[in-house]
Amino acid sequence: MTANMTIKAEEKNGVLVVPTRSIITAKDGDTSIRLVTNSKKKKWKEIPVAIGLEGDGGLTEITSGLNEGDEIVVLIKK
């Protein structure tokens, strides 16, 4: 016999989330994200952020350092 189940460890509503792949983790554990400063010239700067819950859907909660409506870099093609 088999069974399917969903285990909900924790849930929050009304939080700011970003794709996990957009978060940069340094060797010392500090996390940052690339904030777009000029979308026409494709300019960005790296800013420190604090992360919260990490979801299994590829999203991570940002608890500080980023505001709703900020434009971020998710992928840089080389």
Legacy VTK file of the C-alpha trace (Angstrom):
# vtk DataFile Version 3.0
C-alpha trace
ASCII
DATASET POLYDATA
POINTS 78 float
0.000 0.000 0.000
1.080 3.595 -0.581
-0.107 6.904 0.739
0.319 10.544 -0.243
0.587 13.207 2.417
1.467 16.850 2.810
3.404 17.969 5.858
3.161 21.665 6.610
6.078 22.690 8.833
5.282 26.397 8.988
3.180 28.886 7.072
3.206 32.685 6.853
0.895 35.045 4.999
1.707 38.456 3.523
5.474 37.994 3.240
7.951 39.170 0.604
9.339 36.243 -1.403
11.887 35.991 -4.215
13.119 33.093 -6.343
15.734 31.184 -4.349
18.136 31.241 -7.296
18.331 35.050 -7.064
19.912 34.882 -3.579
23.711 34.936 -3.379
25.273 33.200 -0.381
28.869 34.072 0.488
31.340 31.603 1.985
30.838 33.203 5.409
27.065 32.639 5.172
26.061 36.235 4.440
23.245 36.555 1.899
22.721 39.255 -0.691
20.652 39.972 -3.752
21.228 42.040 -6.898
18.959 45.097 -6.892
18.350 46.744 -10.281
19.337 50.428 -10.159
18.800 51.261 -13.846
16.815 48.809 -15.960
17.492 50.628 -19.256
21.277 50.461 -18.812
21.078 47.057 -17.085
22.808 48.352 -13.953
22.508 46.682 -10.557
24.128 46.676 -7.144
24.492 43.898 -4.629
22.711 44.545 -1.317
22.637 42.444 1.868
19.358 40.745 2.756
18.106 38.591 5.615
16.190 35.472 4.661
13.441 33.630 6.480
11.556 30.524 5.450
12.617 28.613 2.356
9.775 26.968 0.462
9.952 23.805 -1.590
8.492 25.675 -4.567
11.716 27.573 -5.269
10.792 30.669 -3.260
12.508 32.177 -0.208
11.178 34.749 2.247
13.090 38.041 2.566
12.749 39.473 6.079
14.846 42.632 5.584
16.904 44.500 3.019
14.374 44.506 0.171
11.073 46.305 -0.340
7.919 45.346 -2.191
8.163 46.523 -5.794
11.982 46.435 -5.947
13.285 44.942 -9.181
15.911 42.222 -8.756
18.219 40.203 -10.986
17.315 36.519 -11.124
19.704 35.353 -13.845
22.743 36.788 -15.621
23.551 35.247 -18.997
27.241 34.968 -19.691
LINES 1 79
78 0 1 2 3 4 5 6 7 8 9 10 11 12 13 14 15 16 17 18 19 20 21 22 23 24 25 26 27 28 29 30 31 32 33 34 35 36 37 38 39 40 41 42 43 44 45 46 47 48 49 50 51 52 53 54 55 56 57 58 59 60 61 62 63 64 65 66 67 68 69 70 71 72 73 74 75 76 77
